[in-house]
Structure formats: structure tokens, C-alpha cells
Amino acid sequence: MNQTQLRIQGKDYDIYPEHGIRVVCMEHVEQELDEYVDKYEVAPDTFARADVEDAALTDTCMVCGAEGKIVLLHVKGNQG
Ligand SMILES: [Zn+2]
């Protein structure tokens, strides 16, 4: 996935495509937060999966395959 923009709760957000997008279940949020920080050296922004309006984005946890609840990504500027 190499997107530069995502629509979240009706607003378009520019994101850092090189920092990746992770979808996880509640169980794996902490683990993926840690890995995101380790890998990209930034703390990701988190959104509810239901708020992210992107048909191409998976609905399942990228770690275990359970229902994806949280999306981790890095928003540019981060001013909403
Ligand atoms: Zn999981």
C-alpha cells in the first residue's frame, strides 16, 4: 500500500506513505504501536477502523486476522 491521502470521518488527510498503514485488532494495538515506533521512529496517529473511509484498506488485523478495529498511520502536519 502506498497511499498519500486517506479520507477519515469525511475529511481528507495527507499521510506519510513511507510510514505505512497498519490495521489491528484491540489485542494487537500496543504491540503494533511499539513496532511502528521502532520501525519508523515516529509515534503513529490512531483512528478507529470504522472512521477510515477506504475500500482498499483491509478490515482485518494484519497480525492475527481478527476483526480490525484500529488503524495506525502517520498524518502529515497532524492539524486535523
Ligand atoms: Zn490481532
PDB file of the backbone (N, CA, C, O) and the ligand in Angstrom, with CONECT records:
HET     ZN  A 101       1
ATOM      1  N   MET A   1       0.854  -1.203   0.000  1.00  0.00           N
ATOM      2  CA  MET A   1       0.000   0.000   0.000  1.00  0.00           C
ATOM      3  C   MET A   1       0.887   1.249   0.000  1.00  0.00           C
ATOM      4  O   MET A   1       1.820   1.352   0.796  1.00  0.00           O
ATOM      5  N   ASN A   2       0.601   2.168  -0.868  1.00  0.00           N
ATOM      6  CA  ASN A   2       1.454   3.342  -0.966  1.00  0.00           C
ATOM      7  C   ASN A   2       0.607   4.604  -1.148  1.00  0.00           C
ATOM      8  O   ASN A   2       0.852   5.403  -2.052  1.00  0.00           O
ATOM      9  N   GLN A   3      -0.364   4.766  -0.302  1.00  0.00           N
ATOM     10  CA  GLN A   3      -1.273   5.897  -0.440  1.00  0.00           C
ATOM     11  C   GLN A   3      -0.698   7.150   0.191  1.00  0.00           C
ATOM     12  O   GLN A   3       0.086   7.082   1.137  1.00  0.00           O
ATOM     13  N   THR A   4      -1.096   8.289  -0.343  1.00  0.00           N
ATOM     14  CA  THR A   4      -0.626   9.548   0.216  1.00  0.00           C
ATOM     15  C   THR A   4      -1.760  10.308   0.893  1.00  0.00           C
ATOM     16  O   THR A   4      -1.531  11.308   1.575  1.00  0.00           O
ATOM     17  N   GLN A   5      -2.972   9.831   0.700  1.00  0.00           N
ATOM     18  CA  GLN A   5      -4.117  10.521   1.284  1.00  0.00           C
ATOM     19  C   GLN A   5      -5.174   9.499   1.700  1.00  0.00           C
ATOM     20  O   GLN A   5      -5.385   8.487   1.031  1.00  0.00           O
ATOM     21  N   LEU A   6      -5.830   9.790   2.818  1.00  0.00           N
ATOM     22  CA  LEU A   6      -6.915   8.935   3.279  1.00  0.00           C
ATOM     23  C   LEU A   6      -8.063   9.808   3.734  1.00  0.00           C
ATOM     24  O   LEU A   6      -7.858  10.896   4.272  1.00  0.00           O
ATOM     25  N   ARG A   7      -9.272   9.324   3.514  1.00  0.00           N
ATOM     26  CA  ARG A   7     -10.453  10.041   3.959  1.00  0.00           C
ATOM     27  C   ARG A   7     -10.905   9.445   5.295  1.00  0.00           C
ATOM     28  O   ARG A   7     -11.235   8.263   5.395  1.00  0.00           O
ATOM     29  N   ILE A   8     -10.908  10.303   6.314  1.00  0.00           N
ATOM     30  CA  ILE A   8     -11.246   9.847   7.660  1.00  0.00           C
ATOM     31  C   ILE A   8     -12.334  10.745   8.213  1.00  0.00           C
ATOM     32  O   ILE A   8     -12.166  11.960   8.309  1.00  0.00           O
ATOM     33  N   GLN A   9     -13.442  10.139   8.572  1.00  0.00           N
ATOM     34  CA  GLN A   9     -14.598  10.888   9.082  1.00  0.00           C
ATOM     35  C   GLN A   9     -14.937  12.078   8.172  1.00  0.00           C
ATOM     36  O   GLN A   9     -15.231  13.171   8.657  1.00  0.00           O
ATOM     37  N   GLY A  10     -14.895  11.861   6.873  1.00  0.00           N
ATOM     38  CA  GLY A  10     -15.314  12.880   5.925  1.00  0.00           C
ATOM     39  C   GLY A  10     -14.277  13.938   5.609  1.00  0.00           C
ATOM     40  O   GLY A  10     -14.545  14.869   4.849  1.00  0.00           O
ATOM     41  N   LYS A  11     -13.084  13.800   6.192  1.00  0.00           N
ATOM     42  CA  LYS A  11     -12.023  14.770   5.906  1.00  0.00           C
ATOM     43  C   LYS A  11     -10.843  14.065   5.251  1.00  0.00           C
ATOM     44  O   LYS A  11     -10.527  12.923   5.586  1.00  0.00           O
ATOM     45  N   ASP A  12     -10.193  14.752   4.315  1.00  0.00           N
ATOM     46  CA  ASP A  12      -9.028  14.170   3.668  1.00  0.00           C
ATOM     47  C   ASP A  12      -7.773  14.484   4.464  1.00  0.00           C
ATOM     48  O   ASP A  12      -7.520  15.631   4.832  1.00  0.00           O
ATOM     49  N   TYR A  13      -7.000  13.454   4.721  1.00  0.00           N
ATOM     50  CA  TYR A  13      -5.753  13.610   5.451  1.00  0.00           C
ATOM     51  C   TYR A  13      -4.588  13.223   4.548  1.00  0.00           C
ATOM     52  O   TYR A  13      -4.617  12.176   3.902  1.00  0.00           O
ATOM     53  N   ASP A  14      -3.567  14.070   4.508  1.00  0.00           N
ATOM     54  CA  ASP A  14      -2.322  13.685   3.852  1.00  0.00           C
ATOM     55  C   ASP A  14      -1.534  12.836   4.832  1.00  0.00           C
ATOM     56  O   ASP A  14      -1.391  13.182   6.004  1.00  0.00           O
ATOM     57  N   ILE A  15      -1.035  11.735   4.339  1.00  0.00           N
ATOM     58  CA  ILE A  15      -0.269  10.855   5.214  1.00  0.00           C
ATOM     59  C   ILE A  15       1.117  10.583   4.622  1.00  0.00           C
ATOM     60  O   ILE A  15       1.361  10.806   3.436  1.00  0.00           O
ATOM     61  N   TYR A  16       1.998  10.105   5.464  1.00  0.00           N
ATOM     62  CA  TYR A  16       3.324   9.717   5.000  1.00  0.00           C
ATOM     63  C   TYR A  16       3.253   8.285   4.486  1.00  0.00           C
ATOM     64  O   TYR A  16       3.192   7.348   5.282  1.00  0.00           O
ATOM     65  N   PRO A  17       3.261   8.102   3.169  1.00  0.00           N
ATOM     66  CA  PRO A  17       3.120   6.735   2.648  1.00  0.00           C
ATOM     67  C   PRO A  17       4.274   5.831   3.059  1.00  0.00           C
ATOM     68  O   PRO A  17       4.104   4.621   3.209  1.00  0.00           O
ATOM     69  N   GLU A  18       5.461   6.434   3.243  1.00  0.00           N
ATOM     70  CA  GLU A  18       6.622   5.618   3.601  1.00  0.00           C
ATOM     71  C   GLU A  18       6.534   5.122   5.042  1.00  0.00           C
ATOM     72  O   GLU A  18       7.296   4.241   5.441  1.00  0.00           O
ATOM     73  N   HIS A  19       5.612   5.679   5.822  1.00  0.00           N
ATOM     74  CA  HIS A  19       5.458   5.222   7.199  1.00  0.00           C
ATOM     75  C   HIS A  19       4.393   4.149   7.354  1.00  0.00           C
ATOM     76  O   HIS A  19       4.184   3.629   8.450  1.00  0.00           O
ATOM     77  N   GLY A  20       3.734   3.825   6.278  1.00  0.00           N
ATOM     78  CA  GLY A  20       2.857   2.670   6.313  1.00  0.00           C
ATOM     79  C   GLY A  20       1.528   2.872   7.018  1.00  0.00           C
ATOM     80  O   GLY A  20       1.329   3.835   7.758  1.00  0.00           O
ATOM     81  N   ILE A  21       0.643   1.954   6.772  1.00  0.00           N
ATOM     82  CA  ILE A  21      -0.675   1.926   7.389  1.00  0.00           C
ATOM     83  C   ILE A  21      -0.858   0.530   7.967  1.00  0.00           C
ATOM     84  O   ILE A  21      -0.709  -0.471   7.266  1.00  0.00           O
ATOM     85  N   ARG A  22      -1.184   0.479   9.253  1.00  0.00           N
ATOM     86  CA  ARG A  22      -1.377  -0.817   9.897  1.00  0.00           C
ATOM     87  C   ARG A  22      -2.803  -0.894  10.435  1.00  0.00           C
ATOM     88  O   ARG A  22      -3.294   0.045  11.060  1.00  0.00           O
ATOM     89  N   VAL A  23      -3.452  -2.011  10.187  1.00  0.00           N
ATOM     90  CA  VAL A  23      -4.782  -2.260  10.738  1.00  0.00           C
ATOM     91  C   VAL A  23      -4.646  -3.383  11.757  1.00  0.00           C
ATOM     92  O   VAL A  23      -4.088  -4.440  11.464  1.00  0.00           O
ATOM     93  N   VAL A  24      -5.159  -3.142  12.949  1.00  0.00           N
ATOM     94  CA  VAL A  24      -5.014  -4.152  14.003  1.00  0.00           C
ATOM     95  C   VAL A  24      -6.281  -4.278  14.839  1.00  0.00           C
ATOM     96  O   VAL A  24      -7.119  -3.377  14.868  1.00  0.00           O
ATOM     97  N   CYS A  25      -6.401  -5.421  15.522  1.00  0.00           N
ATOM     98  CA  CYS A  25      -7.479  -5.622  16.479  1.00  0.00           C
ATOM     99  C   CYS A  25      -7.067  -4.967  17.809  1.00  0.00           C
ATOM    100  O   CYS A  25      -5.931  -4.517  17.961  1.00  0.00           O
ATOM    101  N   MET A  26      -7.988  -4.922  18.750  1.00  0.00           N
ATOM    102  CA  MET A  26      -7.693  -4.291  20.042  1.00  0.00           C
ATOM    103  C   MET A  26      -6.525  -4.986  20.746  1.00  0.00           C
ATOM    104  O   MET A  26      -5.731  -4.347  21.437  1.00  0.00           O
ATOM    105  N   GLU A  27      -6.438  -6.279  20.563  1.00  0.00           N
ATOM    106  CA  GLU A  27      -5.408  -7.064  21.230  1.00  0.00           C
ATOM    107  C   GLU A  27      -3.993  -6.705  20.768  1.00  0.00           C
ATOM    108  O   GLU A  27      -3.042  -6.796  21.544  1.00  0.00           O
ATOM    109  N   HIS A  28      -3.862  -6.308  19.538  1.00  0.00           N
ATOM    110  CA  HIS A  28      -2.532  -6.074  18.980  1.00  0.00           C
ATOM    111  C   HIS A  28      -2.157  -4.602  18.843  1.00  0.00           C
ATOM    112  O   HIS A  28      -1.120  -4.284  18.261  1.00  0.00           O
ATOM    113  N   VAL A  29      -2.981  -3.701  19.367  1.00  0.00           N
ATOM    114  CA  VAL A  29      -2.694  -2.270  19.255  1.00  0.00           C
ATOM    115  C   VAL A  29      -1.360  -1.921  19.907  1.00  0.00           C
ATOM    116  O   VAL A  29      -0.519  -1.267  19.291  1.00  0.00           O
ATOM    117  N   GLU A  30      -1.165  -2.355  21.152  1.00  0.00           N
ATOM    118  CA  GLU A  30       0.052  -1.994  21.893  1.00  0.00           C
ATOM    119  C   GLU A  30       1.303  -2.496  21.167  1.00  0.00           C
ATOM    120  O   GLU A  30       2.280  -1.767  20.996  1.00  0.00           O
ATOM    121  N   GLN A  31       1.244  -3.745  20.754  1.00  0.00           N
ATOM    122  CA  GLN A  31       2.364  -4.367  20.053  1.00  0.00           C
ATOM    123  C   GLN A  31       2.696  -3.615  18.768  1.00  0.00           C
ATOM    124  O   GLN A  31       3.864  -3.348  18.486  1.00  0.00           O
ATOM    125  N   GLU A  32       1.677  -3.275  17.994  1.00  0.00           N
ATOM    126  CA  GLU A  32       1.910  -2.589  16.723  1.00  0.00           C
ATOM    127  C   GLU A  32       2.362  -1.145  16.933  1.00  0.00           C
ATOM    128  O   GLU A  32       3.154  -0.624  16.148  1.00  0.00           O
ATOM    129  N   LEU A  33       1.863  -0.493  17.990  1.00  0.00           N
ATOM    130  CA  LEU A  33       2.344   0.848  18.331  1.00  0.00           C
ATOM    131  C   LEU A  33       3.849   0.814  18.575  1.00  0.00           C
ATOM    132  O   LEU A  33       4.593   1.652  18.065  1.00  0.00           O
ATOM    133  N   ASP A  34       4.284  -0.163  19.360  1.00  0.00           N
ATOM    134  CA  ASP A  34       5.712  -0.305  19.662  1.00  0.00           C
ATOM    135  C   ASP A  34       6.514  -0.561  18.392  1.00  0.00           C
ATOM    136  O   ASP A  34       7.572   0.031  18.181  1.00  0.00           O
ATOM    137  N   GLU A  35       5.997  -1.445  17.553  1.00  0.00           N
ATOM    138  CA  GLU A  35       6.719  -1.790  16.328  1.00  0.00           C
ATOM    139  C   GLU A  35       6.773  -0.614  15.362  1.00  0.00           C
ATOM    140  O   GLU A  35       7.768  -0.409  14.667  1.00  0.00           O
ATOM    141  N   TYR A  36       5.684   0.159  15.329  1.00  0.00           N
ATOM    142  CA  TYR A  36       5.637   1.333  14.446  1.00  0.00           C
ATOM    143  C   TYR A  36       6.712   2.335  14.856  1.00  0.00           C
ATOM    144  O   TYR A  36       7.430   2.881  14.019  1.00  0.00           O
ATOM    145  N   VAL A  37       6.803   2.562  16.162  1.00  0.00           N
ATOM    146  CA  VAL A  37       7.815   3.491  16.686  1.00  0.00           C
ATOM    147  C   VAL A  37       9.223   2.975  16.404  1.00  0.00           C
ATOM    148  O   VAL A  37      10.104   3.737  16.005  1.00  0.00           O
ATOM    149  N   ASP A  38       9.428   1.672  16.615  1.00  0.00           N
ATOM    150  CA  ASP A  38      10.731   1.073  16.334  1.00  0.00           C
ATOM    151  C   ASP A  38      11.112   1.206  14.869  1.00  0.00           C
ATOM    152  O   ASP A  38      12.242   1.559  14.530  1.00  0.00           O
ATOM    153  N   LYS A  39      10.150   0.917  14.013  1.00  0.00           N
ATOM    154  CA  LYS A  39      10.410   0.831  12.574  1.00  0.00           C
ATOM    155  C   LYS A  39      10.554   2.203  11.922  1.00  0.00           C
ATOM    156  O   LYS A  39      11.469   2.423  11.128  1.00  0.00           O
ATOM    157  N   TYR A  40       9.657   3.121  12.255  1.00  0.00           N
ATOM    158  CA  TYR A  40       9.621   4.413  11.553  1.00  0.00           C
ATOM    159  C   TYR A  40      10.109   5.576  12.408  1.00  0.00           C
ATOM    160  O   TYR A  40      10.258   6.699  11.926  1.00  0.00           O
ATOM    161  N   GLU A  41      10.357   5.290  13.688  1.00  0.00           N
ATOM    162  CA  GLU A  41      10.834   6.311  14.622  1.00  0.00           C
ATOM    163  C   GLU A  41       9.904   7.504  14.755  1.00  0.00           C
ATOM    164  O   GLU A  41      10.338   8.637  14.964  1.00  0.00           O
ATOM    165  N   VAL A  42       8.618   7.223  14.630  1.00  0.00           N
ATOM    166  CA  VAL A  42       7.583   8.215  14.922  1.00  0.00           C
ATOM    167  C   VAL A  42       6.424   7.498  15.625  1.00  0.00           C
ATOM    168  O   VAL A  42       6.190   6.309  15.409  1.00  0.00           O
ATOM    169  N   ALA A  43       5.718   8.236  16.455  1.00  0.00           N
ATOM    170  CA  ALA A  43       4.515   7.682  17.053  1.00  0.00           C
ATOM    171  C   ALA A  43       3.377   7.823  16.043  1.00  0.00           C
ATOM    172  O   ALA A  43       3.130   8.926  15.554  1.00  0.00           O
ATOM    173  N   PRO A  44       2.693   6.753  15.725  1.00  0.00           N
ATOM    174  CA  PRO A  44       1.616   6.849  14.737  1.00  0.00           C
ATOM    175  C   PRO A  44       0.377   7.538  15.301  1.00  0.00           C
ATOM    176  O   PRO A  44       0.152   7.562  16.511  1.00  0.00           O
ATOM    177  N   ASP A  45      -0.416   8.093  14.395  1.00  0.00           N
ATOM    178  CA  ASP A  45      -1.750   8.551  14.758  1.00  0.00           C
ATOM    179  C   ASP A  45      -2.667   7.336  14.710  1.00  0.00           C
ATOM    180  O   ASP A  45      -2.476   6.446  13.880  1.00  0.00           O
ATOM    181  N   THR A  46      -3.657   7.293  15.591  1.00  0.00           N
ATOM    182  CA  THR A  46      -4.559   6.146  15.601  1.00  0.00           C
ATOM    183  C   THR A  46      -5.992   6.592  15.338  1.00  0.00           C
ATOM    184  O   THR A  46      -6.451   7.616  15.845  1.00  0.00           O
ATOM    185  N   PHE A  47      -6.669   5.809  14.548  1.00  0.00           N
ATOM    186  CA  PHE A  47      -8.068   6.075  14.219  1.00  0.00           C
ATOM    187  C   PHE A  47      -8.847   4.772  14.325  1.00  0.00           C
ATOM    188  O   PHE A  47      -8.292   3.685  14.164  1.00  0.00           O
ATOM    189  N   ALA A  48     -10.143   4.899  14.597  1.00  0.00           N
ATOM    190  CA  ALA A  48     -10.992   3.708  14.556  1.00  0.00           C
ATOM    191  C   ALA A  48     -11.104   3.256  13.100  1.00  0.00           C
ATOM    192  O   ALA A  48     -11.259   4.076  12.194  1.00  0.00           O
ATOM    193  N   ARG A  49     -11.024   1.948  12.890  1.00  0.00           N
ATOM    194  CA  ARG A  49     -11.112   1.422  11.519  1.00  0.00           C
ATOM    195  C   ARG A  49     -12.410   1.889  10.853  1.00  0.00           C
ATOM    196  O   ARG A  49     -12.427   2.183   9.658  1.00  0.00           O
ATOM    197  N   ALA A  50     -13.473   1.955  11.617  1.00  0.00           N
ATOM    198  CA  ALA A  50     -14.776   2.339  11.074  1.00  0.00           C
ATOM    199  C   ALA A  50     -14.803   3.781  10.576  1.00  0.00           C
ATOM    200  O   ALA A  50     -15.642   4.140   9.749  1.00  0.00           O
ATOM    201  N   ASP A  51     -13.880   4.611  11.081  1.00  0.00           N
ATOM    202  CA  ASP A  51     -13.839   6.017  10.674  1.00  0.00           C
ATOM    203  C   ASP A  51     -13.043   6.240   9.391  1.00  0.00           C
ATOM    204  O   ASP A  51     -13.139   7.299   8.770  1.00  0.00           O
ATOM    205  N   VAL A  52     -12.267   5.248   9.001  1.00  0.00           N
ATOM    206  CA  VAL A  52     -11.429   5.396   7.816  1.00  0.00           C
ATOM    207  C   VAL A  52     -12.192   4.898   6.592  1.00  0.00           C
ATOM    208  O   VAL A  52     -12.507   3.715   6.468  1.00  0.00           O
ATOM    209  N   GLU A  53     -12.481   5.841   5.691  1.00  0.00           N
ATOM    210  CA  GLU A  53     -13.313   5.526   4.533  1.00  0.00           C
ATOM    211  C   GLU A  53     -12.433   5.159   3.348  1.00  0.00           C
ATOM    212  O   GLU A  53     -12.154   5.981   2.475  1.00  0.00           O
ATOM    213  N   ASP A  54     -12.013   3.925   3.341  1.00  0.00           N
ATOM    214  CA  ASP A  54     -11.150   3.476   2.254  1.00  0.00           C
ATOM    215  C   ASP A  54     -11.453   2.019   1.947  1.00  0.00           C
ATOM    216  O   ASP A  54     -11.160   1.119   2.735  1.00  0.00           O
ATOM    217  N   ALA A  55     -12.044   1.814   0.788  1.00  0.00           N
ATOM    218  CA  ALA A  55     -12.466   0.465   0.413  1.00  0.00           C
ATOM    219  C   ALA A  55     -11.287  -0.475   0.223  1.00  0.00           C
ATOM    220  O   ALA A  55     -11.426  -1.689   0.369  1.00  0.00           O
ATOM    221  N   ALA A  56     -10.122   0.088  -0.105  1.00  0.00           N
ATOM    222  CA  ALA A  56      -8.951  -0.746  -0.379  1.00  0.00           C
ATOM    223  C   ALA A  56      -8.262  -1.209   0.898  1.00  0.00           C
ATOM    224  O   ALA A  56      -7.461  -2.143   0.878  1.00  0.00           O
ATOM    225  N   LEU A  57      -8.579  -0.552   2.000  1.00  0.00           N
ATOM    226  CA  LEU A  57      -7.909  -0.886   3.259  1.00  0.00           C
ATOM    227  C   LEU A  57      -8.536  -2.129   3.887  1.00  0.00           C
ATOM    228  O   LEU A  57      -9.758  -2.267   3.936  1.00  0.00           O
ATOM    229  N   THR A  58      -7.694  -3.013   4.358  1.00  0.00           N
ATOM    230  CA  THR A  58      -8.201  -4.267   4.918  1.00  0.00           C
ATOM    231  C   THR A  58      -9.073  -4.041   6.163  1.00  0.00           C
ATOM    232  O   THR A  58      -8.898  -3.060   6.885  1.00  0.00           O
ATOM    233  N   ASP A  59      -9.994  -4.946   6.394  1.00  0.00           N
ATOM    234  CA  ASP A  59     -10.862  -4.894   7.570  1.00  0.00           C
ATOM    235  C   ASP A  59     -10.366  -5.818   8.667  1.00  0.00           C
ATOM    236  O   ASP A  59     -10.969  -5.896   9.737  1.00  0.00           O
ATOM    237  N   THR A  60      -9.284  -6.510   8.410  1.00  0.00           N
ATOM    238  CA  THR A  60      -8.826  -7.488   9.387  1.00  0.00           C
ATOM    239  C   THR A  60      -7.455  -7.122   9.956  1.00  0.00           C
ATOM    240  O   THR A  60      -6.650  -6.445   9.317  1.00  0.00           O
ATOM    241  N   CYS A  61      -7.225  -7.593  11.170  1.00  0.00           N
ATOM    242  CA  CYS A  61      -5.960  -7.359  11.852  1.00  0.00           C
ATOM    243  C   CYS A  61      -4.816  -7.944  11.037  1.00  0.00           C
ATOM    244  O   CYS A  61      -4.860  -9.104  10.628  1.00  0.00           O
ATOM    245  N   MET A  62      -3.781  -7.122  10.805  1.00  0.00           N
ATOM    246  CA  MET A  62      -2.648  -7.573  10.000  1.00  0.00           C
ATOM    247  C   MET A  62      -1.741  -8.527  10.773  1.00  0.00           C
ATOM    248  O   MET A  62      -0.834  -9.132  10.200  1.00  0.00           O
ATOM    249  N   VAL A  63      -1.989  -8.658  12.067  1.00  0.00           N
ATOM    250  CA  VAL A  63      -1.191  -9.573  12.879  1.00  0.00           C
ATOM    251  C   VAL A  63      -1.869 -10.941  12.971  1.00  0.00           C
ATOM    252  O   VAL A  63      -1.240 -11.968  12.718  1.00  0.00           O
ATOM    253  N   CYS A  64      -3.144 -10.950  13.330  1.00  0.00           N
ATOM    254  CA  CYS A  64      -3.796 -12.232  13.626  1.00  0.00           C
ATOM    255  C   CYS A  64      -5.006 -12.536  12.749  1.00  0.00           C
ATOM    256  O   CYS A  64      -5.526 -13.651  12.787  1.00  0.00           O
ATOM    257  N   GLY A  65      -5.457 -11.575  11.969  1.00  0.00           N
ATOM    258  CA  GLY A  65      -6.575 -11.848  11.076  1.00  0.00           C
ATOM    259  C   GLY A  65      -7.952 -11.666  11.700  1.00  0.00           C
ATOM    260  O   GLY A  65      -8.970 -11.897  11.046  1.00  0.00           O
ATOM    261  N   ALA A  66      -7.986 -11.250  12.969  1.00  0.00           N
ATOM    262  CA  ALA A  66      -9.268 -10.959  13.613  1.00  0.00           C
ATOM    263  C   ALA A  66      -9.833  -9.644  13.056  1.00  0.00           C
ATOM    264  O   ALA A  66      -9.194  -8.991  12.230  1.00  0.00           O
ATOM    265  N   GLU A  67     -11.009  -9.268  13.503  1.00  0.00           N
ATOM    266  CA  GLU A  67     -11.613  -8.041  13.011  1.00  0.00           C
ATOM    267  C   GLU A  67     -10.724  -6.842  13.351  1.00  0.00           C
ATOM    268  O   GLU A  67     -10.346  -6.651  14.507  1.00  0.00           O
ATOM    269  N   GLY A  68     -10.392  -6.034  12.335  1.00  0.00           N
ATOM    270  CA  GLY A  68      -9.554  -4.866  12.556  1.00  0.00           C
ATOM    271  C   GLY A  68     -10.341  -3.734  13.185  1.00  0.00           C
ATOM    272  O   GLY A  68     -11.398  -3.354  12.680  1.00  0.00           O
ATOM    273  N   LYS A  69      -9.839  -3.195  14.277  1.00  0.00           N
ATOM    274  CA  LYS A  69     -10.553  -2.134  14.994  1.00  0.00           C
ATOM    275  C   LYS A  69      -9.841  -0.791  14.909  1.00  0.00           C
ATOM    276  O   LYS A  69     -10.486   0.258  14.917  1.00  0.00           O
ATOM    277  N   ILE A  70      -8.543  -0.820  14.829  1.00  0.00           N
ATOM    278  CA  ILE A  70      -7.742   0.392  14.904  1.00  0.00           C
ATOM    279  C   ILE A  70      -6.816   0.489  13.698  1.00  0.00           C
ATOM    280  O   ILE A  70      -6.250  -0.507  13.246  1.00  0.00           O
ATOM    281  N   VAL A  71      -6.673   1.723  13.183  1.00  0.00           N
ATOM    282  CA  VAL A  71      -5.741   1.975  12.086  1.00  0.00           C
ATOM    283  C   VAL A  71      -4.615   2.847  12.622  1.00  0.00           C
ATOM    284  O   VAL A  71      -4.859   3.881  13.244  1.00  0.00           O
ATOM    285  N   LEU A  72      -3.388   2.423  12.376  1.00  0.00           N
ATOM    286  CA  LEU A  72      -2.214   3.212  12.738  1.00  0.00           C
ATOM    287  C   LEU A  72      -1.625   3.793  11.469  1.00  0.00           C
ATOM    288  O   LEU A  72      -1.372   3.061  10.513  1.00  0.00           O
ATOM    289  N   LEU A  73      -1.404   5.094  11.446  1.00  0.00           N
ATOM    290  CA  LEU A  73      -0.762   5.726  10.303  1.00  0.00           C
ATOM    291  C   LEU A  73      -0.175   7.041  10.774  1.00  0.00           C
ATOM    292  O   LEU A  73      -0.372   7.441  11.921  1.00  0.00           O
ATOM    293  N   HIS A  74       0.552   7.717   9.882  1.00  0.00           N
ATOM    294  CA  HIS A  74       1.201   8.950  10.282  1.00  0.00           C
ATOM    295  C   HIS A  74       0.676  10.089   9.409  1.00  0.00           C
ATOM    296  O   HIS A  74       0.953  10.149   8.211  1.00  0.00           O
ATOM    297  N   VAL A  75      -0.076  10.980  10.025  1.00  0.00           N
ATOM    298  CA  VAL A  75      -0.703  12.096   9.321  1.00  0.00           C
ATOM    299  C   VAL A  75       0.291  13.254   9.191  1.00  0.00           C
ATOM    300  O   VAL A  75       0.954  13.629  10.158  1.00  0.00           O
ATOM    301  N   LYS A  76       0.380  13.810   7.984  1.00  0.00           N
ATOM    302  CA  LYS A  76       1.253  14.965   7.764  1.00  0.00           C
ATOM    303  C   LYS A  76       0.697  16.205   8.438  1.00  0.00           C
ATOM    304  O   LYS A  76      -0.495  16.500   8.359  1.00  0.00           O
ATOM    305  N   GLY A  77       1.597  16.928   9.106  1.00  0.00           N
ATOM    306  CA  GLY A  77       1.158  18.156   9.756  1.00  0.00           C
ATOM    307  C   GLY A  77       0.367  17.905  11.004  1.00  0.00           C
ATOM    308  O   GLY A  77       0.549  18.584  12.014  1.00  0.00           O
ATOM    309  N   ASN A  78      -0.516  16.927  10.942  1.00  0.00           N
ATOM    310  CA  ASN A  78      -1.289  16.497  12.095  1.00  0.00           C
ATOM    311  C   ASN A  78      -2.067  17.641  12.743  1.00  0.00           C
ATOM    312  O   ASN A  78      -2.062  17.800  13.964  1.00  0.00           O
ATOM    313  N   GLN A  79      -2.736  18.435  11.901  1.00  0.00           N
ATOM    314  CA  GLN A  79      -3.535  19.533  12.441  1.00  0.00           C
ATOM    315  C   GLN A  79      -5.027  19.287  12.266  1.00  0.00           C
ATOM    316  O   GLN A  79      -5.848  20.173  12.503  1.00  0.00           O
ATOM    317  N   GLY A  80      -5.360  18.089  11.855  1.00  0.00           N
ATOM    318  CA  GLY A  80      -6.771  17.757  11.633  1.00  0.00           C
ATOM    319  C   GLY A  80      -7.242  18.404  10.377  1.00  0.00           C
ATOM    320  O   GLY A  80      -8.405  18.252  10.003  1.00  0.00           O
TER     321      GLY A  80
HETATM  322 ZN    ZN A 101      -4.862  -9.090  16.124  1.00  0.00          ZN2+
END
